[in-house]
Amino acid sequence: MITIKNDEEIQKMKVSGHINYLTHEYLKTLIVPGITTDYLNEEADRFIRSHGGVPSFLNYNGYPKSICTSINDEIVHGIPSKRLLEEGDIISIDIGVLKDGYHSDAARTYPVGKISKQDEELIFHTKKMLMIGLEEVKNGAYIGSIGAAISTYAKKHELSVVRELVGHGVGKNLHEDPDVPNYGKYNTGIILKTGMVIAVEPMINSGTRNIIQYEDDDWTILTRDHKNSAHFEHTVVVTDDGYKILTGE
């Protein structure tokens, strides 16, 4: 069921989203070669709690950590561990925050030290796709137009859109209706309404769109061809004439 949030609910989600934003801003200062993803997880957990929030991902459907850390060919749901970040890696960090009964969800992909030109372009274009998708968001617009804009841009730049994983509604539950695919056709699908809150999150591969799951943990999703992937996400509220980012400054 799709829910429309009232002003009080949106304000609570804005607070949750701001903690999410601040956590990303803090973690990006820690990302250097030689640190572990467990360290990032511990610092994120501590930071979120110090600001009055709770990590949304911890124990969600059995997920064992507080954030997701996906390195290089890992698309999403990478589990923090003792793995050391290396010069030239890229890392996607996905963060969920629960505050006063409402969630926020946001992801970014970061360079570790100096990265390749190809990975720089992958990160640049994936972030651009998020914003291009958001340009389609407003009251009365079709949800299919979001994915159409993202996939059109991806094709132009010879990048691949993951189809098995999609954006989603956000609210009292971390994942709510509707699904928000990163592919589709313009002017099709559910009509967006003022007060709907959705997470738009392009997951973009530098190679083919095909994916596999890491059997050892039943969580981590990787590219089948083991080429790198990037991920950007914002939680936004639909407004009469556009959108407002809740996981931004």
C-alpha positions as CSV (number, residue, x, y, z in Angstrom):
1,M,0.0,0.0,0.0
2,I,1.3,3.4,-1.0
3,T,1.1,6.0,1.9
4,I,1.0,9.8,1.7
5,K,2.9,11.4,4.4
6,N,1.6,14.5,6.3
7,D,3.7,17.5,7.3
8,E,4.6,16.0,10.7
9,E,5.7,12.8,9.2
10,I,7.8,14.5,6.5
11,Q,9.5,16.6,9.2
12,K,10.4,13.5,11.1
13,M,11.8,11.9,8.0
14,K,13.8,15.1,7.3
15,V,15.4,14.7,10.7
16,S,16.2,11.1,10.0
17,G,17.5,12.0,6.6
18,H,19.8,14.7,8.0
19,I,21.4,12.2,10.4
20,N,21.9,10.0,7.3
21,Y,23.5,12.8,5.4
22,L,25.8,13.7,8.3
23,T,26.8,10.1,8.7
24,H,27.9,10.0,5.0
25,E,29.8,13.2,5.4
26,Y,31.6,11.8,8.4
27,L,32.4,8.4,6.8
28,K,33.9,10.0,3.7
29,T,36.6,11.6,5.8
30,L,37.6,8.1,7.0
31,I,37.9,6.4,3.6
32,V,41.6,5.8,3.0
33,P,43.7,2.8,1.9
34,G,44.4,0.4,4.8
35,I,41.2,0.7,6.9
36,T,38.7,-2.1,7.2
37,T,35.0,-1.9,6.3
38,D,34.3,-3.1,9.9
39,Y,35.9,0.1,11.1
40,L,33.5,2.1,8.9
41,N,30.6,0.1,10.2
42,E,31.6,0.7,13.8
43,E,32.0,4.4,13.3
44,A,28.7,4.7,11.4
45,D,26.9,2.9,14.2
46,R,28.4,5.1,16.8
47,F,27.8,8.2,14.9
48,I,24.1,7.4,14.1
49,R,23.4,6.6,17.8
50,S,25.2,9.7,19.0
51,H,22.7,11.7,17.0
52,G,19.7,10.0,18.4
53,G,19.1,7.5,15.6
54,V,19.2,3.8,15.2
55,P,20.8,2.0,12.2
56,S,17.9,0.7,10.1
57,F,19.9,-2.1,8.5
58,L,21.1,-3.9,11.7
59,N,19.2,-7.2,12.0
60,Y,16.9,-6.2,9.1
61,N,15.8,-9.6,7.8
62,G,18.9,-11.0,9.5
63,Y,21.4,-8.5,8.1
64,P,24.3,-8.6,10.6
65,K,25.8,-5.1,10.3
66,S,24.7,-1.4,10.6
67,I,25.7,-0.3,7.1
68,C,26.3,-1.9,3.7
69,T,29.8,-1.6,2.2
70,S,30.2,-2.9,-1.4
71,I,33.6,-2.8,-3.0
72,N,34.4,-2.7,-6.7
73,D,32.3,-5.4,-8.4
74,E,30.0,-5.7,-5.4
75,I,26.8,-3.9,-6.3
76,V,24.9,-3.8,-3.0
77,H,24.5,-5.5,0.4
78,G,28.2,-6.0,1.0
79,I,28.8,-7.0,4.6
80,P,31.4,-5.0,6.5
81,S,34.4,-7.2,7.5
82,K,38.1,-7.2,8.3
83,R,38.7,-6.7,4.6
84,L,41.2,-3.8,4.0
85,L,40.4,-1.1,1.5
86,E,43.2,-0.8,-1.1
87,E,44.4,2.1,-3.2
88,G,42.3,2.3,-6.4
89,D,39.2,0.6,-4.9
90,I,35.8,2.1,-5.1
91,I,33.3,1.6,-2.3
92,S,29.5,2.0,-2.2
93,I,28.2,2.8,1.3
94,D,24.4,2.4,1.9
95,I,23.0,3.8,5.1
96,G,19.6,3.6,6.7
97,V,18.6,5.6,9.8
98,L,15.6,5.2,12.0
99,K,14.6,8.2,14.1
100,D,11.2,8.8,15.9
101,G,9.6,5.9,14.0
102,Y,10.6,6.9,10.5
103,H,13.4,5.7,8.2
104,S,15.7,7.3,5.7
105,D,17.9,5.6,3.1
106,A,20.8,6.9,1.1
107,A,23.9,5.6,-0.7
108,R,27.0,7.0,-2.3
109,T,30.0,5.5,-4.0
110,Y,33.4,6.8,-2.9
111,P,37.0,6.5,-4.3
112,V,39.7,5.0,-2.2
113,G,42.8,7.0,-2.9
114,K,43.5,7.5,-6.6
115,I,41.2,5.5,-8.9
116,S,41.1,4.8,-12.6
117,K,39.7,7.1,-15.1
118,Q,37.0,4.5,-15.9
119,D,35.9,4.4,-12.3
120,E,35.9,8.1,-12.0
121,E,33.5,8.3,-15.0
122,L,31.4,5.4,-13.6
123,I,30.9,7.3,-10.3
124,F,30.3,10.7,-12.1
125,H,27.7,9.2,-14.4
126,T,25.9,7.2,-11.7
127,K,25.5,10.3,-9.5
128,K,24.3,12.2,-12.6
129,M,21.8,9.5,-13.3
130,L,20.3,9.9,-9.8
131,M,19.8,13.6,-10.4
132,I,18.4,13.0,-13.9
133,G,15.9,10.5,-12.5
134,L,14.9,12.9,-9.7
135,E,14.1,15.6,-12.4
136,E,11.2,13.4,-13.4
137,V,9.7,13.5,-9.9
138,K,6.7,15.7,-9.2
139,N,3.0,15.5,-8.4
140,G,1.1,13.9,-11.4
141,A,4.3,12.4,-13.0
142,Y,4.6,8.8,-13.8
143,I,7.0,6.6,-11.9
144,G,8.1,4.9,-15.2
145,S,9.6,8.2,-16.3
146,I,12.2,8.0,-13.6
147,G,13.6,4.7,-14.8
148,A,13.3,5.8,-18.5
149,A,15.4,8.9,-17.8
150,I,18.1,6.9,-16.0
151,S,18.3,4.0,-18.5
152,T,18.3,6.4,-21.5
153,Y,21.3,8.2,-20.0
154,A,23.0,4.9,-19.1
155,K,22.7,3.6,-22.6
156,K,24.1,6.9,-24.0
157,H,27.3,6.4,-21.9
158,E,27.5,2.6,-22.6
159,L,26.7,1.7,-19.0
160,S,24.3,-1.0,-17.7
161,V,21.3,-0.7,-15.4
162,V,20.8,-3.4,-12.8
163,R,17.1,-4.5,-13.2
164,E,16.7,-7.1,-10.4
165,L,17.2,-4.4,-7.7
166,V,15.1,-1.2,-7.5
167,G,14.3,1.8,-5.5
168,H,11.3,1.9,-3.2
169,G,8.9,3.8,-0.9
170,V,10.2,4.8,2.6
171,G,8.4,5.6,5.8
172,K,7.6,3.7,9.0
173,N,9.0,0.8,7.1
174,L,12.4,0.8,5.4
175,H,11.0,-0.7,2.3
176,E,7.4,0.3,1.3
177,D,5.4,0.5,-1.9
178,P,5.9,1.5,-4.6
179,D,8.9,-0.1,-6.4
180,V,11.0,2.5,-8.2
181,P,12.8,0.7,-11.1
182,N,15.9,2.3,-12.8
183,Y,14.5,1.3,-16.2
184,G,11.1,1.8,-17.8
185,K,9.1,3.8,-20.3
186,Y,8.1,7.4,-20.0
187,N,4.5,8.2,-18.9
188,T,3.8,4.7,-17.6
189,G,3.3,3.1,-14.2
190,I,2.1,4.6,-10.9
191,I,1.3,8.3,-10.8
192,L,3.3,10.2,-8.2
193,K,1.3,12.2,-5.6
194,T,2.4,15.1,-3.3
195,G,3.5,13.6,0.0
196,M,4.7,10.3,-1.3
197,V,8.3,9.5,-0.1
198,I,10.5,7.4,-2.3
199,A,14.1,6.3,-2.5
200,V,15.6,6.6,-6.0
201,E,18.8,4.6,-6.3
202,P,20.4,3.8,-9.6
203,M,22.8,0.8,-9.4
204,I,25.0,1.0,-12.5
205,N,27.5,-1.5,-13.9
206,S,30.5,-0.6,-16.1
207,G,30.1,-4.0,-17.8
208,T,26.9,-6.0,-18.4
209,R,23.8,-5.7,-16.2
210,N,23.9,-9.3,-15.2
211,I,24.3,-10.1,-11.4
212,I,25.2,-13.0,-9.1
213,Q,24.8,-13.5,-5.4
214,Y,27.8,-14.3,-3.2
215,E,26.9,-17.7,-1.8
216,D,29.1,-17.5,1.3
217,D,27.0,-14.8,2.9
218,D,23.6,-14.9,1.1
219,W,23.6,-11.1,0.9
220,T,26.3,-9.6,-1.3
221,I,25.2,-9.0,-4.9
222,L,28.0,-8.8,-7.5
223,T,28.4,-8.2,-11.2
224,R,28.5,-11.4,-13.1
225,D,31.4,-10.2,-15.2
226,H,33.2,-8.8,-12.1
227,K,33.4,-5.3,-13.6
228,N,32.9,-2.5,-11.2
229,S,29.6,-1.0,-10.1
230,A,28.4,2.2,-8.5
231,H,25.3,3.2,-6.5
232,F,23.8,6.5,-5.5
233,E,20.5,7.0,-3.6
234,H,18.5,9.7,-2.0
235,T,15.2,9.6,-0.1
236,V,12.9,12.3,-1.5
237,V,9.4,13.6,-0.9
238,V,7.2,14.4,-3.9
239,T,6.0,18.0,-4.0
240,D,3.4,19.8,-6.2
241,D,6.1,21.0,-8.6
242,G,9.0,18.7,-8.0
243,Y,10.7,17.0,-5.0
244,K,12.7,17.7,-1.8
245,I,15.7,15.7,-0.9
246,L,15.4,14.4,2.7
247,T,18.8,12.8,2.9
248,G,20.7,16.0,2.0
249,E,22.0,19.0,3.9
